[in-house]
Amino acid sequence: MNCKSWFLPAIGTALVAGCAGPLDQRWDDPVYRSLQERYTEHDRQLADVGSDESSPPPFGLNSLQSLSVEDAIRVAIDHSPQLRSAGYRIDATTGRVLQAGLYPNPSLSFGGEALGSSGGNGGETIYLIEQEIVLGGKLGRARDVAESDRLAARAEFVAEEFAVATRVMRAYYAGVSAQERLVKREELSALAAQLLEAVTAQVQAGSATEPDRLRAEVVFEQAQIELDAARFEVKAVMQALASAIGLNEQIDMPLVSSMDHLPELSSLEELMAATLDANSRISLARIAIVRAKQAHRLAKAQGIPELTASIGPRYSDIDNETTVDVGLGLEIPLFDRNQGEVQAALAERLSASAQLRNVQLELLAEVSAAWAMYETAYAASSRYQHQLLPKAERTLDLTRQAYRSGKTDYLRLLDAQQVVVESRIAYVNTLQRLHIAAALLNELSQSDAPWRNPRKEDQPNTEVNQ
């Protein structure tokens, strides 16, 4: 029997059997898939040149004339290094899923016995293919563990997406409220200047005293200090917004999302139910339970020894014949049956189950605290909007009418105007707290992601001209 007639094809077959298919990148998460397509090539170019400079991907504010909160979140998602890192961790875990399911490679060995004898005979030559046969379903169980890691990476990606959205919303509404406070501080500064001018005129006319003028000067200086602080605050929060979005330059375009529209949320019970169902931390805890269960099964399977099979031709030059050697080897699990890892995996499995309950309790406490902040701010905003501000405006109107008819003095009119402006500043502060609480509750419940929808300007116009 000529060994070459079957040995080379056998080697080829064994090598093909040991190879794996292509990496499966048919992502089942549309959010990640869209982002991955956007910036993967950009990051690969940076990795190829080995540059530490993080020039942003070609997505930003260039095409926008104004900035809504949803657009700010979209730009931040395109630029966020944390989100991009989380996306690449999905790539890494997907590769490990593939690797975990690969069968061990066969080995090819050559041996020679009694070569170069004095009688001129070549002795014996042996070609041997060895293959480890995995028993106990270890490959499938290892792949299940790796798949749990991939699902956990996906959950972390979604959690990071909502975290980015919350950071941007907080920074965005901080910018809106700071700009509105600056406008109101400018109005208060103008009123304080008018008050000082009026009191100075009265002092000169003898109808007011020097302490009245000093008090007006104190009010004016305090208004100037608060105005300067408001100007500095606007610069700081706009830079903070740019940083939250992921840009280096400060944003100078108008912020068009108004805070006057009070966000309407579901009831506390519905938010708690949504949080316990959809929050990524809950998903991670549940995945951890499944993974611990799969790891426990894998640890028990790893106590089963592998079977090693070998086959190959042996050619004897002495006898001028070819034979086939066949071998089987099996480790005897006498001492090491992986019992320590089985015990550890069982403990991890019990710990993961307890951790889920802990995460649930933590999230319920966070939802309750955020809901209390939301309810307080919503009630205050509603009272400002429907009661306090209308009354302050009405008081100002009546004071103006009384001033025009000579029934009150100019100082009373200025005081009424100051009350209105200060009430509006307090209203703006309350609205900011309201939107921050709403953003936090949305991050906890992960129930609404309007930034995933296409921009209205980018949607095709389906209206038919009549």
C-alpha positions in Angstrom: 0.0 0.0 0.0 1.4 3.4 -1.0 1.0 5.7 1.9 1.2 8.8 -0.3 -2.0 7.8 -2.1 -4.2 8.5 0.9 -2.0 10.3 3.4 -1.9 13.8 1.8 -5.7 13.9 1.2 -6.1 12.8 4.9 -4.0 15.7 6.0 -6.0 18.2 3.9 -9.3 16.8 5.2 -8.0 17.1 8.8 -6.9 20.7 8.4 -10.1 21.7 6.7 -12.1 20.1 9.6 -10.0 22.1 12.1 -10.7 25.4 10.5 -13.6 27.7 11.3 -16.0 29.7 9.3 -15.9 33.5 8.8 -16.7 35.8 11.7 -20.4 36.3 11.9 -21.1 40.1 12.1 -24.8 40.1 11.4 -25.5 42.2 14.4 -29.0 41.9 15.9 -28.8 45.3 17.5 -29.8 48.0 14.9 -28.5 50.8 17.1 -25.0 49.4 17.4 -25.0 48.4 13.7 -25.7 51.9 12.5 -23.0 53.4 14.7 -20.5 50.7 13.9 -20.9 51.4 10.2 -20.3 55.2 10.8 -17.1 55.3 12.7 -15.3 51.9 12.4 -13.3 53.0 9.3 -12.3 56.2 11.0 -11.0 54.5 14.1 -9.2 51.9 12.1 -7.3 54.6 10.3 -6.3 56.1 13.6 -5.2 52.7 14.8 -3.2 52.1 11.6 -1.2 55.3 12.0 -0.8 54.9 15.7 -1.9 58.4 16.4 -3.1 59.5 19.8 -4.9 62.5 18.4 -8.7 61.9 18.5 -9.9 63.9 15.5 -13.7 63.4 15.5 -15.5 61.4 12.9 -17.1 63.4 10.0 -20.4 64.0 11.8 -21.1 67.2 13.7 -22.8 70.5 13.7 -21.7 71.8 10.3 -25.1 71.1 8.7 -27.2 72.6 11.5 -28.4 76.2 11.9 -29.7 75.6 15.4 -29.4 72.9 18.0 -32.2 70.9 19.5 -31.7 68.5 22.4 -32.3 65.5 20.2 -29.7 66.7 17.7 -27.2 67.3 20.5 -27.7 63.7 21.6 -27.3 62.5 18.0 -24.0 64.4 17.7 -22.8 63.1 21.1 -23.6 59.5 20.1 -21.5 60.0 17.0 -18.6 61.4 18.9 -18.7 59.7 22.3 -15.5 57.8 22.9 -17.1 55.8 25.7 -19.9 54.6 23.4 -17.5 53.7 20.6 -15.3 51.8 23.1 -18.5 49.9 24.2 -19.3 49.1 20.6 -15.8 47.6 20.0 -16.2 45.5 23.1 -19.1 43.9 21.3 -16.7 43.1 18.5 -14.3 41.6 21.0 -16.9 39.4 22.7 -18.2 38.3 19.3 -14.8 37.1 18.3 -14.5 35.2 21.6 -17.9 33.5 20.9 -16.4 32.2 17.7 -13.1 31.2 19.3 -14.9 29.3 22.1 -16.7 27.0 19.7 -13.6 26.1 17.7 -12.5 22.5 17.7 -8.8 21.7 18.7 -6.5 21.5 15.8 -5.1 18.1 14.8 -1.4 17.5 15.0 0.9 15.8 12.5 4.0 14.1 13.7 6.8 12.1 12.0 8.9 9.4 13.5 11.6 7.2 12.3 13.1 4.0 13.9 16.2 2.1 13.1 17.3 4.5 10.4 20.7 4.2 8.8 21.4 0.6 9.7 24.7 -1.0 8.5 22.8 -3.4 6.3 21.5 -0.5 4.2 17.9 -0.8 5.2 16.0 2.3 6.0 14.3 1.1 9.1 10.7 2.3 9.8 9.1 5.6 9.2 5.8 6.7 10.9 3.4 9.5 9.9 0.8 10.1 12.6 -2.2 12.4 12.8 -3.5 13.0 16.4 -6.9 14.6 17.1 -8.2 15.5 20.5 -11.9 14.6 20.7 -13.7 16.9 23.1 -16.3 15.1 25.2 -19.0 16.3 27.5 -20.3 19.1 25.3 -17.5 21.4 26.4 -17.4 23.4 23.2 -21.1 24.2 23.2 -21.0 25.1 26.9 -18.0 27.3 26.4 -19.7 29.0 23.5 -22.8 29.6 25.7 -20.6 31.3 28.3 -19.0 33.5 25.6 -22.4 34.3 24.2 -23.5 35.6 27.6 -20.5 37.9 27.6 -21.5 39.2 24.2 -25.1 39.9 25.4 -23.6 41.6 28.5 -21.5 43.8 26.2 -24.6 44.7 24.2 -26.4 45.6 27.4 -23.5 47.8 28.5 -23.6 49.5 25.1 -27.3 50.4 25.5 -26.6 51.6 29.1 -23.8 53.8 27.9 -26.1 55.2 25.1 -28.7 56.3 27.7 -25.9 57.6 30.0 -24.6 59.8 27.1 -28.1 61.0 26.4 -28.6 61.9 30.1 -25.3 63.8 30.3 -26.1 65.8 27.1 -29.7 66.6 28.3 -28.4 67.8 31.6 -25.8 70.0 29.9 -28.2 71.2 27.2 -30.9 72.3 29.7 -28.2 73.8 31.9 -27.2 75.9 28.9 -30.8 76.9 28.1 -31.5 77.9 31.7 -28.2 79.8 32.0 -29.0 81.8 28.9 -32.5 82.6 30.1 -31.1 83.6 33.5 -28.7 85.9 31.8 -31.5 87.6 30.0 -33.4 88.0 33.3 -30.3 89.3 35.1 -29.8 91.9 32.4 -33.4 93.0 33.0 -32.8 93.1 36.8 -29.6 95.1 36.2 -31.5 97.6 34.1 -34.2 97.9 36.7 -31.6 98.4 39.5 -30.0 101.2 37.4 -33.5 102.8 37.0 -34.1 102.4 40.7 -30.8 104.1 41.6 -31.5 106.9 39.1 -35.0 107.5 40.5 -33.8 107.5 44.2 -30.9 109.8 43.4 -33.4 112.3 41.8 -35.6 112.0 44.9 -32.7 112.6 47.2 -31.8 115.7 45.3 -35.4 116.9 45.4 -35.5 116.3 49.2 -38.2 113.6 49.0 -35.8 110.7 49.9 -33.0 110.3 52.3 -29.3 109.4 51.9 -29.9 105.8 53.3 -32.5 105.3 50.6 -29.8 106.2 48.0 -27.3 103.9 49.6 -29.8 101.0 49.6 -30.4 101.6 45.9 -26.7 101.6 45.3 -26.4 98.3 47.1 -29.2 96.8 45.0 -27.5 98.0 41.9 -24.1 96.6 42.8 -25.6 93.3 43.7 -27.4 93.2 40.4 -24.2 93.9 38.6 -22.4 91.1 40.5 -25.1 88.6 39.7 -25.1 89.8 36.0 -21.4 89.2 35.7 -21.8 85.7 37.3 -24.6 84.9 34.9 -22.3 85.9 31.9 -19.5 83.6 33.2 -22.0 80.8 33.8 -23.2 80.9 30.2 -19.7 80.5 28.9 -19.0 77.7 31.3 -22.1 75.7 30.6 -21.8 76.1 26.9 -18.3 74.7 27.1 -19.6 71.9 29.3 -22.3 71.2 26.6 -19.6 71.0 23.9 -17.6 68.6 26.1 -20.7 66.5 26.8 -21.3 66.3 23.0 -17.7 65.4 22.4 -16.5 68.6 20.7 -13.5 70.8 21.5 -14.9 74.1 20.3 -17.6 76.0 22.1 -21.1 75.9 20.7 -22.3 79.3 19.5 -25.5 78.3 17.7 -29.0 78.9 19.3 -30.5 76.2 21.5 -34.0 75.8 20.3 -35.5 73.2 22.7 -37.6 75.1 25.1 -38.0 74.1 28.8 -41.5 75.6 29.0 -43.1 72.4 27.9 -43.4 70.3 31.0 -42.4 66.7 30.3 -45.3 64.3 31.0 -44.1 60.9 32.4 -45.9 57.7 33.3 -46.9 56.9 36.8 -44.4 55.9 39.4 -45.7 52.3 39.3 -45.3 52.1 35.5 -41.8 53.7 35.7 -40.8 51.1 38.3 -42.1 48.3 36.2 -40.4 49.6 33.1 -37.1 50.0 35.0 -37.3 46.4 36.4 -38.0 45.2 32.9 -35.8 47.2 30.6 -32.9 48.8 32.5 -29.6 47.6 31.4 -28.4 46.9 34.9 -31.3 44.5 35.3 -30.4 42.9 32.0 -26.7 42.6 33.0 -27.8 41.0 36.3 -30.0 38.5 34.5 -27.3 37.7 32.0 -24.9 37.2 34.9 -27.3 34.6 36.3 -27.5 32.8 33.0 -23.7 33.0 32.5 -23.0 31.7 36.0 -25.4 28.8 35.3 -23.6 28.0 32.0 -20.2 28.4 33.6 -21.3 25.9 36.3 -22.3 23.4 33.6 -19.0 24.0 31.8 -17.0 23.4 35.0 -18.8 20.1 35.5 -18.2 19.2 31.9 -14.5 20.0 32.2 -14.2 17.2 34.7 -14.8 14.8 31.8 -11.4 13.9 30.2 -10.8 14.3 26.5 -10.3 11.4 24.2 -7.2 11.5 22.0 -7.3 9.5 18.8 -4.4 8.9 16.4 -4.0 7.2 13.1 -1.2 7.0 10.6 0.8 4.8 8.3 4.0 3.0 9.3 6.3 1.9 6.5 9.0 -0.7 7.2 11.9 -0.8 4.8 13.1 -3.9 6.4 9.9 -5.9 5.6 9.0 -3.7 2.7 5.4 -3.3 3.9 3.1 -0.5 5.1 0.8 -0.9 8.1 -1.5 1.5 9.9 -1.1 2.5 13.5 -4.3 3.4 15.4 -4.3 4.7 19.0 -6.8 5.9 21.6 -5.8 7.8 24.8 -8.0 8.8 27.7 -6.9 10.6 30.9 -8.0 8.8 34.1 -9.8 11.4 36.3 -8.5 9.9 39.5 -7.4 13.0 41.4 -8.4 16.1 39.4 -12.1 16.0 38.4 -12.3 19.8 38.4 -14.2 19.6 41.6 -12.7 22.9 42.9 -13.9 24.9 39.9 -17.3 23.2 40.1 -17.7 24.4 43.7 -16.5 27.9 42.8 -18.9 28.1 39.8 -21.8 27.0 42.0 -21.0 29.8 44.5 -20.8 32.3 41.6 -24.2 31.0 40.4 -25.8 31.6 43.9 -24.1 35.0 44.2 -25.4 36.1 40.8 -28.9 35.3 41.9 -28.6 37.3 45.0 -27.0 40.2 43.0 -30.1 40.5 40.9 -32.2 41.2 43.9 -29.7 43.8 45.1 -29.8 45.6 41.7 -33.6 45.6 41.7 -33.7 47.2 45.2 -31.1 49.8 44.2 -33.0 50.7 41.0 -36.3 51.0 42.9 -34.6 53.4 45.4 -33.1 55.5 42.5 -36.4 55.7 40.7 -38.2 56.7 43.9 -35.6 59.5 44.5 -35.8 60.7 40.9 -39.5 60.6 41.0 -39.7 62.7 44.2 -37.4 65.3 42.5 -39.6 65.2 39.4 -42.9 65.5 41.3 -41.6 68.3 43.4 -40.2 70.2 40.4 -43.3 69.5 38.3 -45.7 70.7 41.0 -43.6 73.9 41.5 -43.3 74.5 37.8 -47.1 74.1 37.4 -47.8 76.5 40.2 -45.3 79.0 38.8 -46.8 78.7 35.3 -50.5 78.8 36.3 -50.6 80.8 39.5 -47.5 82.7 40.7 -46.3 84.2 37.4 -49.8 85.2 36.3 -50.4 86.9 39.6 -47.0 88.6 39.5 -47.8 89.8 35.9 -51.3 91.0 37.0 -49.7 92.8 40.0 -47.3 94.5 37.6 -50.1 95.6 35.3 -52.2 97.0 38.1 -49.1 98.8 39.5 -48.4 100.3 36.0 -52.0 101.5 35.8 -51.8 103.0 39.3 -48.5 104.7 38.4 -50.0 106.2 35.2 -52.9 107.6 37.2 -50.6 109.0 39.9 -51.8 106.6 42.6 -48.4 105.1 43.3 -44.8 106.1 43.0 -42.0 104.9 40.6 -40.3 102.9 43.3 -43.3 100.7 43.8 -43.5 100.1 40.0 -39.8 99.1 39.9 -40.3 96.8 42.9 -43.2 95.1 41.1 -41.1 94.6 38.0 -38.3 93.2 40.0 -40.6 90.6 41.6 -41.7 89.5 38.1 -38.2 89.0 36.9 -37.0 87.2 40.0 -40.0 84.9 39.8 -39.2 84.1 36.3 -35.6 83.3 37.3 -36.9 81.0 40.0 -39.2 79.4 37.4 -36.3 78.8 35.1 -34.4 77.1 37.9 -37.4 74.9 38.7 -37.7 73.9 35.0 -34.1 72.9 34.9 -34.5 70.6 37.9 -37.7 69.2 36.3 -36.0 68.3 33.0 -33.0 66.8 34.8 -35.3 64.6 36.8 -37.2 63.6 33.7 -33.9 62.7 31.9 -32.8 60.6 34.9 -36.1 58.7 35.0 -35.9 58.1 31.3 -32.4 56.7 31.7 -33.5 54.4 34.5 -36.6 53.1 32.6 -34.9 53.3 29.2 -38.4 53.6 27.7 -37.9 56.5 25.3 -35.1 57.2 22.8 -36.2 60.0 20.4 -32.7 60.6 19.2 -32.8 57.2 17.5 -35.5 58.5 15.1 -34.4 60.4 12.0 -34.5 64.1 12.1 -37.6 65.7 10.8 -35.5 67.7 8.3 -34.0 64.4 7.0 -37.4 62.7 6.5 -38.8 62.7 2.9 -41.8 64.9 2.4 -44.8 62.7 1.8 -47.3 65.5 1.5 -49.1 65.7 -1.8 -49.5 69.1 -3.2 -53.1 69.8 -3.9 
